[in-house]
Structures are given as structure tokens and as C-alpha cells.
């Protein structure tokens, strides 16, 4: 996983694709939110966002 992050960071620096970073970060945060709230009482409230 760390190798992937290192390669991604080097890609951003070399290709100057800085607009990709916020998109990736938001997608990762949404994924983490859905994974951790999958079996909790918060689930119905999260599904209303989508």
C-alpha cells in the first residue's frame, strides 16, 4: 500500500496532475465512511445522502 502511495505521489509531481488529488481523497473518505458505517445505526442516514 505504501508503494502505491509513493508511486501516486511521484506521478502527481511529475505529470502536474494536482486536480486528481482532491478527487482521490474524497473518494477514499466516502469509501471509508461506507465501510465503517455498514452495520451501524448511522447507515440509514448515510444512504439518504446518495
C-alpha distance matrix in Angstrom:
0.0 3.8 5.4 5.2 6.5 8.7 10.0 10.6 12.5 14.4 15.3 16.7 18.6 20.0 21.1 22.1 20.6 20.5 21.7 18.3 16.6 18.8 18.5 14.8 15.1 18.0 16.5 13.5 16.2 18.5 16.0 15.4 19.2 20.1 18.0 19.4 22.8 23.2 25.7 27.3 30.5 28.7 27.9 31.2 30.8 27.4 28.8 31.6 29.3 28.6
3.8 0.0 3.8 5.3 5.1 6.1 8.6 9.8 10.5 12.3 14.1 15.3 16.6 18.2 19.8 20.7 19.8 19.4 21.2 18.3 16.1 18.7 19.1 15.5 15.4 18.8 17.9 15.0 17.4 20.2 18.3 17.4 21.0 22.4 20.6 21.6 25.0 25.9 28.3 29.6 32.6 30.7 30.2 33.5 32.8 29.4 31.1 33.7 31.2 30.7
5.4 3.8 0.0 3.8 5.5 5.0 6.1 8.5 9.9 10.6 12.2 14.3 15.4 16.3 18.0 19.5 18.8 19.1 21.1 18.1 16.7 19.7 19.8 16.3 17.0 20.4 19.4 16.9 19.8 22.2 20.3 20.0 23.6 24.8 23.0 24.4 27.8 28.3 31.0 32.4 35.5 33.5 32.7 35.9 35.3 31.8 33.1 35.8 33.1 32.3
5.2 5.3 3.8 0.0 3.8 5.4 5.1 6.0 8.5 9.9 10.4 12.3 14.2 15.2 16.1 17.5 16.3 16.7 18.2 15.0 13.8 16.8 16.5 13.0 14.2 17.4 16.1 14.0 17.2 19.4 17.5 17.7 21.3 22.2 20.8 22.6 25.7 26.1 29.1 30.6 33.5 31.3 30.3 33.3 32.7 29.0 30.2 32.7 30.1 29.0
6.5 5.1 5.5 3.8 0.0 3.8 5.4 5.0 6.1 8.6 9.7 10.5 12.3 14.1 15.3 15.9 14.7 14.4 16.2 13.3 11.4 14.3 14.7 11.3 11.8 15.4 14.8 12.6 15.3 18.0 16.7 16.6 20.0 21.5 20.4 21.8 24.9 25.8 28.8 29.8 32.5 30.1 29.4 32.4 31.4 27.9 29.4 31.7 28.8 28.1
8.7 6.1 5.0 5.4 3.8 0.0 3.8 5.4 5.2 6.2 8.6 10.0 10.7 12.2 14.2 15.1 14.9 14.9 17.3 14.9 13.2 16.5 17.3 14.3 14.8 18.5 18.2 16.2 18.8 21.6 20.5 20.3 23.6 25.3 24.2 25.4 28.5 29.5 32.4 33.5 36.2 33.8 33.2 36.1 35.0 31.5 33.1 35.3 32.3 31.7
10.0 8.6 6.1 5.1 5.4 3.8 0.0 3.8 5.4 5.1 6.1 8.7 9.9 10.4 11.9 13.6 13.3 14.2 16.5 13.8 13.1 16.7 16.9 14.0 15.5 19.0 18.2 16.8 19.9 22.2 21.0 21.4 24.8 26.0 25.0 26.8 29.8 30.4 33.5 34.8 37.5 35.0 34.0 36.8 35.9 32.2 33.4 35.6 32.6 31.6
10.6 9.8 8.5 6.0 5.0 5.4 3.8 0.0 3.8 5.5 5.0 6.3 8.7 9.9 10.5 11.5 10.4 11.0 12.9 10.1 9.3 13.0 13.1 10.4 12.1 15.5 14.9 13.9 17.0 19.2 18.4 19.1 22.2 23.5 23.0 24.8 27.5 28.3 31.5 32.7 35.1 32.4 31.5 34.0 32.9 29.3 30.4 32.4 29.3 28.3
12.5 10.5 9.9 8.5 6.1 5.2 5.4 3.8 0.0 3.8 5.4 5.1 6.3 8.6 10.1 10.3 10.0 9.8 12.5 10.7 9.1 12.7 13.9 11.7 12.5 16.1 16.5 15.3 17.7 20.5 20.1 20.4 23.3 25.1 24.8 26.1 28.8 30.0 33.2 33.9 36.3 33.4 32.9 35.5 34.0 30.5 32.0 33.7 30.4 29.9
14.4 12.3 10.6 9.9 8.6 6.2 5.1 5.5 3.8 0.0 3.8 5.4 5.1 6.0 8.4 9.6 10.4 11.2 14.3 12.8 12.0 15.8 16.8 14.8 16.1 19.6 19.7 18.8 21.4 24.0 23.5 23.9 26.9 28.5 28.1 29.6 32.4 33.4 36.6 37.5 39.9 37.1 36.4 39.0 37.6 34.0 35.3 37.1 33.8 33.0
15.3 14.1 12.2 10.4 9.7 8.6 6.1 5.0 5.4 3.8 0.0 3.8 5.5 5.2 5.9 7.8 7.8 9.7 12.2 10.4 10.8 14.6 15.0 13.3 15.4 18.5 18.3 18.0 20.9 23.0 22.5 23.6 26.4 27.7 27.6 29.5 31.9 32.7 36.1 37.2 39.4 36.6 35.5 37.9 36.6 32.9 33.9 35.6 32.3 31.2
16.7 15.3 14.3 12.3 10.5 10.0 8.7 6.3 5.1 5.4 3.8 0.0 3.8 5.6 5.5 5.4 5.1 6.0 9.0 7.9 8.0 11.7 12.7 11.7 13.3 16.4 16.8 16.8 19.3 21.5 21.6 22.6 25.2 26.7 27.0 28.7 30.9 32.0 35.5 36.2 38.2 35.1 34.3 36.5 34.8 31.3 32.4 33.8 30.3 29.6
18.6 16.6 15.4 14.2 12.3 10.7 9.9 8.7 6.3 5.1 5.5 3.8 0.0 3.8 5.8 5.4 7.4 7.9 11.5 11.3 10.8 14.4 16.0 15.1 16.2 19.4 20.2 20.0 22.1 24.6 24.9 25.6 28.1 29.9 30.1 31.5 33.9 35.2 38.5 39.1 41.1 38.0 37.4 39.6 37.9 34.4 35.8 37.1 33.5 33.0
20.0 18.2 16.3 15.2 14.1 12.2 10.4 9.9 8.6 6.0 5.2 5.6 3.8 0.0 3.8 5.7 8.2 10.1 13.3 13.0 13.5 17.1 18.1 17.2 18.9 22.0 22.3 22.3 24.8 27.0 27.0 28.0 30.7 32.2 32.3 34.0 36.4 37.4 40.8 41.6 43.7 40.7 39.8 42.0 40.4 36.9 37.9 39.3 35.8 34.9
21.1 19.8 18.0 16.1 15.3 14.2 11.9 10.5 10.1 8.4 5.9 5.5 5.8 3.8 0.0 3.8 5.5 8.5 11.0 10.8 12.3 15.7 16.2 15.8 18.1 20.6 20.9 21.5 24.1 25.8 26.0 27.5 29.9 31.1 31.6 33.5 35.6 36.5 40.0 40.9 42.8 39.7 38.6 40.5 39.0 35.4 36.2 37.4 33.9 32.8
22.1 20.7 19.5 17.5 15.9 15.1 13.6 11.5 10.3 9.6 7.8 5.4 5.4 5.7 3.8 0.0 3.8 5.6 8.5 9.5 10.6 13.5 14.7 15.0 16.7 19.1 20.0 20.7 22.9 24.8 25.4 26.8 28.8 30.4 31.2 32.9 34.8 35.9 39.5 40.0 41.7 38.4 37.6 39.4 37.5 34.1 35.1 36.0 32.4 31.6
20.6 19.8 18.8 16.3 14.7 14.9 13.3 10.4 10.0 10.4 7.8 5.1 7.4 8.2 5.5 3.8 0.0 3.8 5.5 5.9 7.9 10.7 11.2 11.7 13.9 15.9 16.6 17.7 19.9 21.5 22.2 23.8 25.8 27.1 28.1 30.0 31.7 32.7 36.3 36.9 38.5 35.2 34.3 36.0 34.2 30.7 31.5 32.5 28.9 28.0
20.5 19.4 19.1 16.7 14.4 14.9 14.2 11.0 9.8 11.2 9.7 6.0 7.9 10.1 8.5 5.6 3.8 0.0 3.8 5.3 5.7 8.0 9.7 10.6 11.7 13.9 15.3 16.3 17.9 19.8 21.0 22.2 23.9 25.7 26.8 28.3 29.9 31.3 34.9 35.1 36.6 33.2 32.6 34.2 32.2 28.9 30.1 30.8 27.1 26.7
21.7 21.2 21.1 18.2 16.2 17.3 16.5 12.9 12.5 14.3 12.2 9.0 11.5 13.3 11.0 8.5 5.5 3.8 0.0 3.8 5.6 6.4 7.3 9.3 10.8 12.0 13.4 15.2 16.6 17.9 19.4 21.1 22.4 23.9 25.5 27.1 28.3 29.6 33.3 33.5 34.7 31.2 30.4 31.8 29.7 26.4 27.4 27.9 24.2 23.6
18.3 18.3 18.1 15.0 13.3 14.9 13.8 10.1 10.7 12.8 10.4 7.9 11.3 13.0 10.8 9.5 5.9 5.3 3.8 0.0 3.8 5.8 5.4 6.2 8.7 10.2 10.8 12.3 14.4 15.7 16.6 18.4 20.2 21.4 22.6 24.6 26.0 27.0 30.7 31.2 32.8 29.4 28.4 30.0 28.3 24.8 25.6 26.7 23.1 22.2
16.6 16.1 16.7 13.8 11.4 13.2 13.1 9.3 9.1 12.0 10.8 8.0 10.8 13.5 12.3 10.6 7.9 5.7 5.6 3.8 0.0 3.8 5.5 5.3 6.1 8.7 10.0 10.6 12.3 14.4 15.4 16.5 18.3 20.1 21.1 22.6 24.3 25.7 29.2 29.5 31.1 27.8 27.2 29.1 27.2 23.8 25.2 26.3 22.7 22.3
18.8 18.7 19.7 16.8 14.3 16.5 16.7 13.0 12.7 15.8 14.6 11.7 14.4 17.1 15.7 13.5 10.7 8.0 6.4 5.8 3.8 0.0 3.8 5.5 5.1 6.1 8.5 9.9 10.5 12.2 14.1 15.3 16.4 18.3 19.9 21.2 22.4 24.1 27.5 27.5 28.7 25.2 24.8 26.4 24.2 21.0 22.4 23.2 19.5 19.4
18.5 19.1 19.8 16.5 14.7 17.3 16.9 13.1 13.9 16.8 15.0 12.7 16.0 18.1 16.2 14.7 11.2 9.7 7.3 5.4 5.5 3.8 0.0 3.8 5.5 5.3 6.2 8.6 10.0 10.7 12.3 14.3 15.5 16.7 18.4 20.2 21.3 22.4 26.1 26.4 27.7 24.3 23.3 24.8 23.0 19.5 20.4 21.4 17.8 17.1
14.8 15.5 16.3 13.0 11.3 14.3 14.0 10.4 11.7 14.8 13.3 11.7 15.1 17.2 15.8 15.0 11.7 10.6 9.3 6.2 5.3 5.5 3.8 0.0 3.8 5.5 5.2 6.1 8.6 10.0 10.5 12.3 14.2 15.4 16.4 18.4 20.0 21.0 24.6 25.2 27.0 23.9 22.8 24.8 23.3 19.7 20.8 22.4 19.0 18.2
15.1 15.4 17.0 14.2 11.8 14.8 15.5 12.1 12.5 16.1 15.4 13.3 16.2 18.9 18.1 16.7 13.9 11.7 10.8 8.7 6.1 5.1 5.5 3.8 0.0 3.8 5.5 5.1 6.2 8.7 9.9 10.6 12.2 14.3 15.4 16.6 18.2 19.9 23.3 23.4 25.1 21.9 21.4 23.5 21.7 18.3 20.0 21.5 18.1 18.0
18.0 18.8 20.4 17.4 15.4 18.5 19.0 15.5 16.1 19.6 18.5 16.4 19.4 22.0 20.6 19.1 15.9 13.9 12.0 10.2 8.7 6.1 5.3 5.5 3.8 0.0 3.8 5.4 5.1 6.2 8.5 9.9 10.5 12.3 14.2 15.5 16.4 18.1 21.5 21.5 22.8 19.4 18.7 20.5 18.5 15.1 16.7 17.9 14.4 14.4
16.5 17.9 19.4 16.1 14.8 18.2 18.2 14.9 16.5 19.7 18.3 16.8 20.2 22.3 20.9 20.0 16.6 15.3 13.4 10.8 10.0 8.5 6.2 5.2 5.5 3.8 0.0 3.8 5.5 5.2 6.1 8.6 9.9 10.6 12.3 14.4 15.4 16.3 20.0 20.6 22.2 19.1 17.8 19.7 18.4 14.7 15.7 17.5 14.4 13.5
13.5 15.0 16.9 14.0 12.6 16.2 16.8 13.9 15.3 18.8 18.0 16.8 20.0 22.3 21.5 20.7 17.7 16.3 15.2 12.3 10.6 9.9 8.6 6.1 5.1 5.4 3.8 0.0 3.8 5.5 5.1 6.1 8.5 9.9 10.5 12.3 14.2 15.3 18.8 19.4 21.5 18.6 17.7 20.2 19.1 15.5 16.9 19.1 16.3 15.9
16.2 17.4 19.8 17.2 15.3 18.8 19.9 17.0 17.7 21.4 20.9 19.3 22.1 24.8 24.1 22.9 19.9 17.9 16.6 14.4 12.3 10.5 10.0 8.6 6.2 5.1 5.5 3.8 0.0 3.8 5.4 5.1 6.1 8.6 9.9 10.7 12.1 14.0 17.3 17.2 19.0 15.9 15.5 18.0 16.4 13.0 15.1 17.0 14.2 14.6
18.5 20.2 22.2 19.4 18.0 21.6 22.2 19.2 20.5 24.0 23.0 21.5 24.6 27.0 25.8 24.8 21.5 19.8 17.9 15.7 14.4 12.2 10.7 10.0 8.7 6.2 5.2 5.5 3.8 0.0 3.8 5.5 5.0 6.2 8.6 10.1 10.6 11.9 15.5 15.7 17.1 13.9 12.9 15.1 13.7 10.1 11.7 13.7 11.0 11.0
16.0 18.3 20.3 17.5 16.7 20.5 21.0 18.4 20.1 23.5 22.5 21.6 24.9 27.0 26.0 25.4 22.2 21.0 19.4 16.6 15.4 14.1 12.3 10.5 9.9 8.5 6.1 5.1 5.4 3.8 0.0 3.8 5.4 5.2 6.1 8.7 10.0 10.5 14.2 15.2 17.3 14.7 13.2 15.9 15.4 11.7 12.8 15.6 13.5 12.8
15.4 17.4 20.0 17.7 16.6 20.3 21.4 19.1 20.4 23.9 23.6 22.6 25.6 28.0 27.5 26.8 23.8 22.2 21.1 18.4 16.5 15.3 14.3 12.3 10.6 9.9 8.6 6.1 5.1 5.5 3.8 0.0 3.8 5.5 5.1 6.1 8.4 9.9 13.0 13.6 16.1 13.7 12.9 16.2 15.5 12.2 14.2 16.9 15.1 15.2
19.2 21.0 23.6 21.3 20.0 23.6 24.8 22.2 23.3 26.9 26.4 25.2 28.1 30.7 29.9 28.8 25.8 23.9 22.4 20.2 18.3 16.4 15.5 14.2 12.2 10.5 9.9 8.5 6.1 5.0 5.4 3.8 0.0 3.8 5.5 5.5 6.0 8.3 11.4 11.2 13.0 10.2 9.8 12.8 11.8 8.7 11.2 13.7 12.0 12.8
20.1 22.4 24.8 22.2 21.5 25.3 26.0 23.5 25.1 28.5 27.7 26.7 29.9 32.2 31.1 30.4 27.1 25.7 23.9 21.4 20.1 18.3 16.7 15.4 14.3 12.3 10.6 9.9 8.6 6.2 5.2 5.5 3.8 0.0 3.8 5.7 5.3 5.8 9.4 10.2 12.3 9.9 8.1 11.1 11.2 7.9 9.2 12.4 11.4 11.3
18.0 20.6 23.0 20.8 20.4 24.2 25.0 23.0 24.8 28.1 27.6 27.0 30.1 32.3 31.6 31.2 28.1 26.8 25.5 22.6 21.1 19.9 18.4 16.4 15.4 14.2 12.3 10.5 9.9 8.6 6.1 5.1 5.5 3.8 0.0 3.8 5.6 5.4 8.6 10.2 13.1 11.7 10.1 13.6 14.2 11.3 12.5 15.9 15.2 14.9
19.4 21.6 24.4 22.6 21.8 25.4 26.8 24.8 26.1 29.6 29.5 28.7 31.5 34.0 33.5 32.9 30.0 28.3 27.1 24.6 22.6 21.2 20.2 18.4 16.6 15.5 14.4 12.3 10.7 10.1 8.7 6.1 5.5 5.7 3.8 0.0 3.8 5.6 7.6 8.1 11.1 9.8 9.6 13.3 13.5 11.3 13.4 16.5 15.9 16.5
22.8 25.0 27.8 25.7 24.9 28.5 29.8 27.5 28.8 32.4 31.9 30.9 33.9 36.4 35.6 34.8 31.7 29.9 28.3 26.0 24.3 22.4 21.3 20.0 18.2 16.4 15.4 14.2 12.1 10.6 10.0 8.4 6.0 5.3 5.6 3.8 0.0 3.8 5.6 5.3 7.8 6.3 5.8 9.6 10.0 8.3 10.4 13.4 13.4 14.3
23.2 25.9 28.3 26.1 25.8 29.5 30.4 28.3 30.0 33.4 32.7 32.0 35.2 37.4 36.5 35.9 32.7 31.3 29.6 27.0 25.7 24.1 22.4 21.0 19.9 18.1 16.3 15.3 14.0 11.9 10.5 9.9 8.3 5.8 5.4 5.6 3.8 0.0 3.8 5.9 8.7 8.2 6.0 9.6 11.2 9.4 10.2 13.7 14.2 14.2
25.7 28.3 31.0 29.1 28.8 32.4 33.5 31.5 33.2 36.6 36.1 35.5 38.5 40.8 40.0 39.5 36.3 34.9 33.3 30.7 29.2 27.5 26.1 24.6 23.3 21.5 20.0 18.8 17.3 15.5 14.2 13.0 11.4 9.4 8.6 7.6 5.6 3.8 0.0 3.8 7.0 8.2 7.0 10.2 12.3 11.6 12.5 15.6 16.8 17.1
27.3 29.6 32.4 30.6 29.8 33.5 34.8 32.7 33.9 37.5 37.2 36.2 39.1 41.6 40.9 40.0 36.9 35.1 33.5 31.2 29.5 27.5 26.4 25.2 23.4 21.5 20.6 19.4 17.2 15.7 15.2 13.6 11.2 10.2 10.2 8.1 5.3 5.9 3.8 0.0 3.8 5.4 5.9 8.9 10.4 10.5 12.2 14.7 15.9 17.1
30.5 32.6 35.5 33.5 32.5 36.2 37.5 35.1 36.3 39.9 39.4 38.2 41.1 43.7 42.8 41.7 38.5 36.6 34.7 32.8 31.1 28.7 27.7 27.0 25.1 22.8 22.2 21.5 19.0 17.1 17.3 16.1 13.0 12.3 13.1 11.1 7.8 8.7 7.0 3.8 0.0 3.8 5.5 7.1 8.4 9.8 11.5 13.1 14.9 16.6
28.7 30.7 33.5 31.3 30.1 33.8 35.0 32.4 33.4 37.1 36.6 35.1 38.0 40.7 39.7 38.4 35.2 33.2 31.2 29.4 27.8 25.2 24.3 23.9 21.9 19.4 19.1 18.6 15.9 13.9 14.7 13.7 10.2 9.9 11.7 9.8 6.3 8.2 8.2 5.4 3.8 0.0 3.8 5.8 5.6 6.5 9.0 10.5 11.6 13.7
27.9 30.2 32.7 30.3 29.4 33.2 34.0 31.5 32.9 36.4 35.5 34.3 37.4 39.8 38.6 37.6 34.3 32.6 30.4 28.4 27.2 24.8 23.3 22.8 21.4 18.7 17.8 17.7 15.5 12.9 13.2 12.9 9.8 8.1 10.1 9.6 5.8 6.0 7.0 5.9 5.5 3.8 0.0 3.8 5.4 5.2 6.3 8.9 10.3 11.4
31.2 33.5 35.9 33.3 32.4 36.1 36.8 34.0 35.5 39.0 37.9 36.5 39.6 42.0 40.5 39.4 36.0 34.2 31.8 30.0 29.1 26.4 24.8 24.8 23.5 20.5 19.7 20.2 18.0 15.1 15.9 16.2 12.8 11.1 13.6 13.3 9.6 9.6 10.2 8.9 7.1 5.8 3.8 0.0 3.8 5.5 5.3 6.6 9.3 10.5
30.8 32.8 35.3 32.7 31.4 35.0 35.9 32.9 34.0 37.6 36.6 34.8 37.9 40.4 39.0 37.5 34.2 32.2 29.7 28.3 27.2 24.2 23.0 23.3 21.7 18.5 18.4 19.1 16.4 13.7 15.4 15.5 11.8 11.2 14.2 13.5 10.0 11.2 12.3 10.4 8.4 5.6 5.4 3.8 0.0 3.8 5.5 5.3 7.1 9.6
27.4 29.4 31.8 29.0 27.9 31.5 32.2 29.3 30.5 34.0 32.9 31.3 34.4 36.9 35.4 34.1 30.7 28.9 26.4 24.8 23.8 21.0 19.5 19.7 18.3 15.1 14.7 15.5 13.0 10.1 11.7 12.2 8.7 7.9 11.3 11.3 8.3 9.4 11.6 10.5 9.8 6.5 5.2 5.5 3.8 0.0 3.8 5.4 5.4 7.3
28.8 31.1 33.1 30.2 29.4 33.1 33.4 30.4 32.0 35.3 33.9 32.4 35.8 37.9 36.2 35.1 31.5 30.1 27.4 25.6 25.2 22.4 20.4 20.8 20.0 16.7 15.7 16.9 15.1 11.7 12.8 14.2 11.2 9.2 12.5 13.4 10.4 10.2 12.5 12.2 11.5 9.0 6.3 5.3 5.5 3.8 0.0 3.8 5.3 5.4
31.6 33.7 35.8 32.7 31.7 35.3 35.6 32.4 33.7 37.1 35.6 33.8 37.1 39.3 37.4 36.0 32.5 30.8 27.9 26.7 26.3 23.2 21.4 22.4 21.5 17.9 17.5 19.1 17.0 13.7 15.6 16.9 13.7 12.4 15.9 16.5 13.4 13.7 15.6 14.7 13.1 10.5 8.9 6.6 5.3 5.4 3.8 0.0 3.8 5.4
29.3 31.2 33.1 30.1 28.8 32.3 32.6 29.3 30.4 33.8 32.3 30.3 33.5 35.8 33.9 32.4 28.9 27.1 24.2 23.1 22.7 19.5 17.8 19.0 18.1 14.4 14.4 16.3 14.2 11.0 13.5 15.1 12.0 11.4 15.2 15.9 13.4 14.2 16.8 15.9 14.9 11.6 10.3 9.3 7.1 5.4 5.3 3.8 0.0 3.8
28.6 30.7 32.3 29.0 28.1 31.7 31.6 28.3 29.9 33.0 31.2 29.6 33.0 34.9 32.8 31.6 28.0 26.7 23.6 22.2 22.3 19.4 17.1 18.2 18.0 14.4 13.5 15.9 14.6 11.0 12.8 15.2 12.8 11.3 14.9 16.5 14.3 14.2 17.1 17.1 16.6 13.7 11.4 10.5 9.6 7.3 5.4 5.4 3.8 0.0
